Amino acid sequence: MNRIGRIGIIGGGGWLGSALAKALIGGETIAPDELTCSYRSGTPDAATGCHWTKNNTELVAQSDVVILSVRPADWKAIKITATDKLVISVMAGVTLDQIRRDTGSERIARALPNAAAGLGFSYTPIYLASDQDGDLQIARTIFESCGQVDIVDREDHIDYFTAMSGSGEAFPALLANAMVSDAVSRGISIAMAIRAAQQVIIGAGRLQERYRQAPADAVEAFVSYNGTTAAGIATMRDKGFETAVHAGLEAAYRKALALSEG
């Protein structure tokens, strides 16, 4: 078990906060008695065995590392002082300057896991603003418990990844749904179309996981073969597939930036 101190998750009752809690404890990164989670309403999930509280001031006092896992719109109502703590935000769009102003901390990281965190398959970029020895390794260890991690050297890259990897299954699901719609229009049952489209996405993920082939190389392999898939790729490109993806990511990125403006 890694010795990274006691962790508190503000918003530990939410979907992402609870996923992080389960990953930290399930992966034995910390022991249950080293984790405190706060919640706003409802009955929290007791499966992790951590300590639960509605008092965020109490949570901060009990923690060496404070993770902020609430909706950006809800953050303004939360008042904490964490001057001597490592504060890690997983909130989209809330800047380092805002977090520093609202918490008093000079040890801050922004990270952006996605919905696969609870399964151990998240991708999490991290940006760190701290001169404290060991803070980078602490942040890395926390998020390696729920998947792959990269350290970025610009804060705005976190906002971009909010749009890209932060989407989780959404964009692959959009592709799958378009495939389902096309199959149904050709007389295939919706149940069969859904199974086929889902298995395409699942199988593609497994192939990427096993062989780690660059996406561009995978596409080129099909294009070079010049078969049915190559014909489909060529037409999708002619119809603006890549342009539409770029435009969609740009729109999501701009939305992430707008979140910090309230």
C-alpha positions, -999 to 999 in steps of 0.1 A, spaced: 0 0 0 13 34 -10 19 59 18 4 91 4 -14 103 36 -50 107 44 -74 117 15 -106 136 16 -130 137 -13 -154 167 -13 -184 153 -33 -175 117 -25 -212 108 -28 -213 118 -65 -206 95 -94 -170 105 -99 -162 110 -63 -175 75 -54 -157 60 -84 -124 75 -72 -131 63 -36 -137 27 -48 -106 28 -70 -84 40 -42 -96 14 -17 -102 -14 -42 -67 -10 -56 -53 -8 -20 -38 26 -27 -51 36 7 -69 19 36 -106 27 42 -98 45 75 -75 68 55 -103 82 34 -130 107 43 -158 115 19 -184 143 21 -219 143 7 -247 168 3 -278 147 3 -290 111 1 -276 80 17 -239 75 8 -225 42 -5 -211 25 26 -194 -2 5 -160 15 6 -158 15 44 -146 51 45 -157 78 69 -186 100 57 -194 135 67 -216 165 56 -190 189 71 -163 199 46 -143 217 72 -141 185 92 -130 167 60 -102 191 53 -90 189 89 -88 151 87 -70 150 54 -35 156 39 -49 156 4 -82 172 -5 -99 162 -38 -126 186 -51 -152 165 -69 -183 187 -73 -200 203 -102 -184 236 -111 -217 254 -105 -218 240 -69 -182 249 -60 -189 286 -53 -211 276 -24 -184 255 -7 -162 274 17 -130 257 29 -95 267 40 -68 243 30 -36 264 32 -14 235 42 -30 208 20 -24 194 -14 -57 203 -32 -66 183 -64 -95 194 -85 -114 171 -109 -138 199 -117 -141 209 -153 -133 245 -162 -124 258 -126 -89 274 -129 -59 271 -106 -63 308 -98 -99 303 -87 -90 272 -66 -60 290 -50 -82 320 -41 -110 299 -27 -89 274 -7 -58 294 2 -36 265 -9 -4 269 -29 -2 232 -36 -27 226 -63 -33 201 -91 -60 198 -118 -69 164 -131 -95 151 -154 -105 115 -151 -135 101 -170 -164 78 -163 -142 47 -168 -124 55 -135 -146 31 -116 -136 3 -139 -99 11 -138 -98 22 -174 -99 60 -171 -74 83 -188 -63 111 -165 -42 141 -175 -27 160 -145 -14 196 -143 5 204 -111 12 238 -96 33 230 -64 69 233 -53 64 206 -26 85 175 -30 64 145 -35 32 162 -46 35 151 -82 40 114 -72 10 116 -48 -12 129 -76 0 103 -100 -5 75 -75 -40 86 -68 -51 85 -104 -31 55 -115 -55 36 -92 -82 42 -118 -63 40 -151 -36 56 -172 -21 90 -163 -1 116 -182 14 148 -168 7 179 -189 28 211 -189 0 236 -196 -32 242 -177 -52 248 -208 -45 212 -219 -66 201 -190 -95 221 -205 -89 205 -239 -89 170 -224 -122 178 -207 -135 179 -242 -116 149 -256 -109 121 -231 -133 136 -205 -161 126 -228 -156 90 -218 -179 67 -238 -200 96 -253 -183 100 -286 -178 63 -293 -215 59 -283 -224 86 -308 -207 66 -336 -223 34 -324 -257 50 -324 -252 62 -360 -243 26 -369 -274 13 -352 -296 38 -370 -282 29 -403 -287 -9 -397 -323 -4 -385 -330 16 -417 -320 -15 -436 -344 -38 -418 -322 -52 -391 -338 -55 -357 -328 -28 -332 -317 -54 -307 -293 -70 -332 -281 -37 -344 -272 -26 -309 -254 -58 -301 -234 -55 -333 -225 -18 -328 -216 -23 -292 -193 -53 -300 -175 -32 -327 -167 -6 -300 -158 -32 -274 -137 -52 -298 -119 -21 -311 -110 -11 -275 -97 -46 -268 -75 -45 -299 -61 -11 -290 -54 -24 -254 -36 -55 -266 -15 -41 -295 -12 -4 -287 -13 4 -324 -15 41 -332 -50 50 -345 -35 64 -377 -17 31 -384 -48 11 -378 -67 33 -403 -39 31 -428 -38 -7 -426 -75 -9 -437 -70 18 -464 -40 0 -478 -60 -33 -480 -84 -14 -502 -115 -35 -493 -150 -27 -481 -138 -8 -450 -115 13 -471 -145 23 -492 -164 33 -461 -134 53 -447 -130 72 -479 -166 82 -481 -168 92 -444 -138 114 -450 -153 129 -481 -185 137 -462 -165 156 -435 -161 130 -407 -128 145 -395 -140 181 -399 -171 173 -378 -150 157 -350 -126 187 -349 -156 210 -347 -172 190 -320 -140 189 -299 -136 227 -304 -172 233 -292 -167 211 -261 -133 228 -254 -150 263 -255 -177 251 -232 -151 239 -207 -135 273 -208 -168 290 -203 -175 270 -171 -148 290 -153 -166 322 -162 -198 311 -143 
